[in-house]
Amino acid sequence: MDTTIPILDLNRSYGEIAEEVRGAVQRVLDGQQFILGQEVADFEEQAANFLGANHATGCASGSDALLLALMSLDLQAGDEVITTPFSFFATAGAIERLGAKPVFCDIDPDSLNLRPDLIARAVGERTRAILPVHIFGQMAPMKEILELGASRNIPVIEDCAQSFGAFELFEGKPCYSGTLGTAGCFSFFPTKNLGGCGDGGLITTNDEGIYQRIRSLRVHGALKTYIHEEVGLNSRLDALQAAILSVKLTRLPQWNEQRREAAGVYSILFGEHGLLDRVQVPVVQDGRNHIFHQYVIQCDRRDALKDYLSRQGIGTKVYYPLCLHRQPCFAHLGYQEGDLPVAEEASRRVLALPIFPGITPEEQERIVETIAAFYGG
């Protein structure tokens, strides 16, 4: 009997929808239209309605979603975009690819999201956008970030790769990630809460002009076939991915709630095992619906703990072992070790534990008991 506990087990949730997914795939195969088309248009409408956005545009990946959104702002060489150093590489990579300059701000030690006060200090004459990341499934403090952006006339592009379905309460009303800034950028990489069977992405916006621009940019800058107003990308969502995502989106609220419940079980177990002085559990901030794309603890002796859990058949992962401002390809930006101490400390202490729809309390109990054994509890 296999007693391993993987960091992610997609088979458990797939079992609920296998027949529907096969039917959706067969529908596409029968129609023989594989790029864009009605399947993609239907999914775009479904996603926009789910999130409460005016518009949604499918594209080839979450990385391309970021690139397209930033391209729609007409960034020029030397323009600056303020963002987090604690994120997947694509966040800063999209900025650099356009010839702009990533400007990194430190993060909050509890939520691991950007701090608005530090964003304000980083704004300069060349600042052209703010790019917060809703890390691990909890939204960044958008009210404060939006107020800052509005006061300086700076667009806010949301990196929502890990937050499809997360929301923040504004005057008692839930506002979903991707609907508050100028544009929101989503990834459908298979490991995401809403993941496809390959790469895929989405850009949401409430701005009609941005929407039309992005739809042109994703097809080589053409709104009419073979008539190119500008140089864009080849970044289209496949019909097969759209059909599969449409099925999964109907289950997403249920799956996100299962993740939230599992996160609650973890936090209780860490308390019951007397580990809260050794392990910092995720902090859910007031007014935010955390969807726990990852359940990330911060702990002492992280690497040794990771190795110990691996030997016990428990999967974990480090997000992220080297902050973006210290990546070799960004050495020309001039950041030094110690410039962003909270993010750097997080990179030494974070460890993602298994969390997914279908994980059992018994598995979580074993995980926490094993961590307690490591710390001598």
C-alpha positions in Angstrom: 0.0 0.0 0.0 1.4 3.4 -1.0 1.6 5.6 2.1 3.3 8.6 0.5 1.5 11.9 0.7 2.2 14.0 -2.4 2.4 17.8 -2.4 -0.5 17.7 -4.9 -2.8 14.9 -6.0 -4.8 16.0 -9.0 -6.4 12.5 -9.4 -8.7 13.0 -6.4 -10.6 15.9 -7.9 -10.3 14.7 -11.4 -12.3 11.6 -10.4 -15.3 13.8 -9.8 -15.3 15.2 -13.3 -13.7 12.6 -15.5 -16.8 11.8 -17.5 -17.6 15.5 -18.0 -14.1 16.3 -19.1 -14.1 13.4 -21.6 -17.3 14.6 -23.0 -16.0 18.2 -23.3 -12.9 16.9 -25.1 -14.9 14.8 -27.4 -17.1 17.8 -28.3 -14.0 19.7 -29.4 -12.7 16.7 -31.3 -16.0 16.3 -33.1 -16.1 20.0 -34.0 -12.5 20.1 -35.2 -12.0 23.7 -34.2 -9.0 23.8 -31.9 -7.8 27.4 -31.7 -10.0 30.1 -30.2 -13.5 29.7 -31.6 -16.8 29.2 -29.6 -15.3 27.0 -26.9 -12.9 29.8 -25.9 -15.5 32.5 -26.2 -17.9 30.6 -24.0 -15.2 30.0 -21.4 -14.2 33.7 -21.5 -17.8 34.7 -20.8 -18.1 32.1 -18.0 -14.9 33.3 -16.3 -15.9 36.9 -16.6 -19.3 36.2 -15.0 -17.7 34.1 -12.3 -15.3 36.9 -11.3 -17.6 39.8 -12.0 -15.3 41.3 -14.6 -16.6 43.1 -17.7 -14.2 41.3 -20.0 -12.0 38.2 -20.1 -9.5 37.2 -22.8 -7.9 33.8 -23.0 -4.2 33.5 -23.9 -1.5 30.8 -24.0 -0.2 31.1 -20.5 -0.1 33.1 -17.3 3.3 34.4 -18.3 1.8 35.7 -21.6 -1.1 37.2 -19.6 1.3 39.4 -17.7 3.2 40.3 -20.9 0.0 41.2 -22.8 -1.4 43.3 -19.9 1.9 45.2 -19.6 2.1 45.7 -23.4 -1.3 47.3 -23.3 0.2 50.1 -21.2 2.8 51.0 -23.9 5.7 50.7 -21.6 8.9 52.2 -22.9 12.5 51.3 -22.3 13.5 52.6 -18.8 10.0 52.8 -17.5 9.6 51.3 -14.0 7.1 48.8 -12.7 7.0 48.3 -8.9 6.5 44.6 -7.9 7.3 42.0 -5.3 10.6 40.1 -5.1 8.8 37.1 -3.7 7.0 35.5 -6.6 7.4 33.2 -9.6 9.9 34.5 -12.1 7.3 35.4 -14.7 6.2 38.4 -12.7 9.4 40.3 -13.1 10.3 38.5 -16.4 7.5 40.1 -18.2 8.6 43.6 -17.1 12.2 43.0 -18.2 11.2 41.5 -21.6 9.5 44.8 -22.5 12.7 46.8 -21.7 11.2 48.2 -18.5 12.8 48.0 -15.1 11.4 45.9 -12.2 11.5 47.9 -9.0 11.2 45.5 -6.0 9.6 46.3 -2.7 9.8 44.3 0.5 6.8 42.3 1.7 4.7 41.8 4.8 6.1 39.1 7.1 2.7 37.5 7.8 0.9 37.6 4.4 4.0 37.6 2.3 2.3 40.2 0.0 3.5 43.6 -0.9 3.3 46.5 1.7 1.6 49.6 0.3 3.7 51.9 2.4 6.8 50.6 0.8 5.3 50.8 -2.6 4.6 54.5 -2.0 8.3 55.0 -1.1 9.4 53.3 -4.3 7.3 55.5 -6.7 9.5 57.7 -8.9 9.3 59.8 -12.0 9.5 56.8 -14.3 7.0 54.6 -12.5 4.4 53.4 -15.0 2.7 50.6 -13.2 2.3 48.7 -9.9 2.2 44.9 -10.2 1.1 43.2 -6.9 1.0 39.4 -6.7 -1.8 37.7 -4.7 0.6 35.2 -3.3 -0.4 31.7 -2.4 -4.1 32.4 -2.8 -4.6 35.5 -0.6 -5.1 38.9 -2.1 -2.7 41.7 -1.6 -4.1 44.8 0.2 -5.8 46.2 -2.9 -7.7 49.0 -1.3 -4.5 50.8 -0.3 -2.7 49.9 -3.5 -5.5 51.1 -5.6 -5.7 54.4 -3.7 -2.0 54.9 -4.1 -2.2 54.2 -7.8 -5.2 56.5 -8.3 -3.4 59.3 -6.4 -0.4 59.1 -8.7 -2.3 58.1 -11.9 -0.4 54.8 -12.0 -2.2 51.7 -13.4 -2.3 48.6 -11.2 -1.9 45.2 -12.9 -2.9 42.2 -10.7 -0.9 39.0 -10.9 -3.7 36.5 -10.1 -1.9 33.4 -11.1 -2.5 31.8 -7.7 -5.8 33.4 -6.8 -8.7 32.4 -9.1 -11.7 32.7 -6.7 -10.0 34.7 -4.0 -11.7 37.9 -3.0 -11.5 40.9 -0.7 -14.5 42.6 0.9 -15.1 46.2 -0.2 -17.9 47.9 1.8 -19.2 44.4 2.6 -19.2 43.3 -1.1 -16.8 40.5 -2.3 -14.6 41.7 -5.1 -12.6 39.0 -6.8 -9.0 39.1 -7.7 -8.5 40.4 -11.2 -11.4 42.8 -11.1 -10.0 45.7 -9.2 -7.0 46.9 -11.1 -6.6 47.9 -14.7 -6.2 44.3 -15.6 -5.9 40.9 -13.9 -3.6 38.1 -15.1 -4.4 34.4 -14.5 -2.6 31.2 -15.1 -4.2 27.8 -15.8 -1.0 25.8 -15.2 -2.2 22.3 -14.1 -1.2 22.8 -10.5 -3.4 25.9 -10.0 -6.7 25.8 -8.2 -8.3 26.2 -11.6 -5.8 24.3 -13.8 -6.0 23.0 -17.3 -4.4 20.0 -19.0 -1.5 22.1 -20.2 -0.7 25.8 -20.3 -3.3 28.5 -20.5 -3.9 32.0 -19.3 -6.5 34.7 -19.0 -6.6 38.5 -18.8 -9.6 40.3 -17.2 -10.4 44.0 -17.3 -13.2 46.4 -16.9 -11.6 48.8 -19.4 -13.1 48.5 -23.0 -10.0 50.0 -24.6 -7.6 47.7 -22.7 -9.8 44.7 -23.6 -9.8 45.5 -27.4 -6.0 46.1 -27.3 -5.3 42.8 -25.6 -7.5 40.9 -28.0 -5.5 42.4 -30.8 -2.1 41.8 -29.2 -2.8 38.1 -28.6 -3.1 37.5 -32.4 -0.1 39.4 -33.7 -1.6 42.8 -33.3 -4.5 42.1 -35.7 -8.2 42.7 -35.1 -8.9 42.0 -38.8 -7.3 38.9 -40.4 -3.9 39.7 -41.9 -4.2 43.4 -41.1 -1.7 44.2 -38.3 -1.9 47.5 -36.5 1.1 46.7 -34.4 3.4 43.8 -33.5 1.8 41.5 -31.0 2.2 37.9 -29.9 0.9 34.5 -30.9 -0.8 33.8 -27.6 -4.1 32.0 -28.0 -6.0 29.7 -25.7 -6.7 26.3 -27.1 -10.3 25.2 -27.5 -9.4 21.9 -25.7 -8.1 23.8 -22.7 -11.1 26.1 -22.6 -13.5 23.2 -22.7 -11.8 21.4 -19.8 -11.6 24.6 -17.8 -15.3 25.3 -18.3 -16.0 22.0 -16.6 -13.6 22.6 -13.8 -14.8 26.2 -13.2 -18.2 24.8 -12.1 -16.5 22.9 -9.3 -14.0 25.6 -8.3 -16.0 27.1 -5.3 -16.4 23.6 -3.8 -12.7 22.8 -4.3 -11.6 26.2 -2.9 -13.7 25.6 0.1 -12.2 22.2 0.6 -8.7 23.8 0.6 -9.9 26.4 3.1 -11.2 23.6 5.4 -7.9 21.7 5.1 -6.0 24.9 6.0 -8.1 25.2 9.1 -7.3 21.6 10.1 -3.6 22.2 9.7 -3.7 25.3 11.9 -5.6 23.5 14.6 -3.2 20.6 14.5 -0.1 22.8 14.8 -1.6 24.3 17.9 -2.6 21.0 19.4 0.9 19.6 18.9 2.5 22.7 20.5 4.3 23.7 17.4 3.3 27.4 17.1 6.5 28.5 18.6 8.5 26.7 15.9 6.1 27.0 13.0 4.4 30.2 11.7 1.1 29.1 10.1 -0.4 31.2 7.3 -2.2 34.4 8.4 -5.6 35.1 6.9 -6.1 38.8 6.9 -9.4 40.4 7.8 -11.9 40.8 4.9 -10.1 38.4 2.6 -11.1 35.0 1.3 -7.9 33.0 1.1 -8.2 30.1 -1.3 -4.9 28.4 -0.3 -3.3 27.6 -3.6 -0.5 26.7 -1.2 -0.4 26.1 2.5 2.9 27.7 3.3 4.5 27.6 6.8 7.5 29.5 7.9 9.9 27.5 10.1 13.4 27.1 11.5 15.7 24.6 9.9 13.5 24.5 6.8 15.8 22.5 4.5 16.5 19.9 7.2 12.7 19.6 7.8 12.0 19.3 4.1 14.6 16.4 3.8 13.1 14.7 6.9 9.6 14.8 5.6 10.8 13.5 2.2 12.3 10.5 3.9 9.0 9.9 5.6 7.2 9.9 2.2 5.7 13.4 2.6 6.0 15.8 -0.3 6.8 19.5 0.2 8.1 22.3 -1.9 9.9 25.6 -1.4 8.3 28.7 -2.9 10.7 30.5 -3.4 14.3 29.7 -2.6 15.9 32.8 -4.2 14.1 36.1 -4.3 13.8 37.8 -7.7 16.0 40.7 -6.9 18.9 38.2 -6.3 18.4 36.2 -9.5 21.5 36.2 -11.7 19.7 37.7 -14.7 18.7 40.7 -12.6 22.2 41.4 -11.3 22.3 44.6 -13.5 19.6 46.1 -11.3 22.2 46.5 -8.5 20.3 44.9 -5.6 22.4 43.4 -2.8 21.8 40.8 -0.1 20.0 42.5 2.7 18.2 45.1 0.6 14.9 43.4 1.1 15.3 41.6 4.4 11.8 40.3 4.9 11.6 38.6 1.5 15.1 37.2 1.9 14.2 35.8 5.3 11.0 34.3 3.9 13.0 32.6 1.2 15.0 30.8 3.9 12.0 29.8 6.0 9.0 29.0 3.7 7.8 25.5 3.1 4.6 24.4 1.3 2.8 21.4 2.7 0.4 19.1 0.9 -3.0 20.7 0.3 -5.5 19.8 -2.4 -9.2 18.9 -2.7 -9.5 15.4 -1.2 -6.6 15.5 1.3 -7.9 13.7 4.4 -7.6 14.8 8.1 -5.7 11.6 8.8 -3.1 12.5 6.2 -2.8 16.0 7.7 -2.5 14.5 11.2 0.4 12.3 10.0 2.1 15.3 8.4 1.9 17.4 11.5 2.9 14.5 13.8 6.0 14.0 11.6 6.9 17.7 11.8 6.5 17.5 15.6 8.8 14.4 15.7 11.4 16.4 13.7 11.3 19.2 16.3 11.4 16.7 19.2 7.8 17.2 20.1 
